[in-house]
Amino acid sequence: MIVKKILSFCLIAIYLYTLTFDIFLTDFLRIPAPLILGVVLLLFIEQPVRPFAYYYEMVIFTIALFLYDLVGIGDYKNFVVAIVTILTCAFYFSSFVGLNKRRFILSVGVFLSLLFFSMLLMVLDHSYQSVIDPIRTIILGSQVIQSPAGIALTQFTFGYQVAAFTAFIFVLTYKSKGQIILKLVAFFVCAVCIYLGMNRSAFISFIVAAVVFLLFYYRFKALILVAFTLLIGLLAYTYIIKDTLDDKNNILAKNQAKEANDFNRIDLSLENLKIYADYPFGLIFYGKNWNDVSYKNYYFQFGITSHNAYLMFITYLGPFLAFGLLGAIYYRILLLFHQTIKNIRKKNYALLLCFLFALTAVSINAFSHNGWLLTADGPTVFLYFGTLQCAKIFVPNRRDADSSTELVLLPQ
């Protein structure tokens, strides 16, 4: 029994390590790591959800990826990687984790520990880059591209980790029974991760998720709390962060740098909208791809995109298919969000709140990057299926719940 538990823990840690840090095929590992680990994990099934819990999601994901990656972009490799990653994660939660609370909590603990380790490496990378970058290369199995960062090849991918980690622990500490000191420590950790993480979109994502949570949780009192938090943040920056941490590689220095504004996200999105106006039904209906239509636009002559995952999705598929598929993908999530906000102070909704606002943060982050849920970047897939599975385990339809506050999900 002990040996089985040890093996189970090791497999959980290794699988979540590959999922969280986008490790699929590396320079050293020439096999699809998530798939192999997922198959092995199925040998340790104890309390699976029967039947398979995510048929609906997998059908929608497959249709969306087929239209976007294969029909639109023509990139079968991205299609295969995304499908395998998403399907494996769905089976991990539905079959391996199932209704086992211990395994679910353990998975969350491993996930947060991995993200914290990535944050720690990022902080150290500012001062000891010559030491940390080789470690990052070994951990990822591929040569890192940008520094300073954590366990990610680029700072853009690392931004998803920052957004997920900061939003999750911020909500977690506010929902816990800890003293005010715990909340201040959590806020300081979030501030350091964002300040040194050099990702402006992650900063915006965290701010939106945190403020929305506080408004729902404290209502009008949240305005006072937000003002107090801003004051604490300003004091922490002025007297602690500014003088003790790197003064060159930080989010403020990056924002002031000339190259930071060479490709402004708003300008890129506006140019993308001009292209969309020329092809309103979606590029796939005109037999076009991005290279065919972007060469006339100044910004895109450099081989980049609008860095807005949703806008690119709409540009390729058109409004009807794109919004329909996005609505189908996020339908259960939105239902959960609505039901959870109604029960925001109930104890059994605490962990679900953390998942929902962390997923909100990474979803907002995708407005400034190409990576998102459908490309299985960073922790997005874990948060998506973790949110749905958390609802099944911790907040099922309970006898003591009012009919107006019962969690309603699509039939399995």
Disulfide bonds with the S-S distance in Angstrom:
none
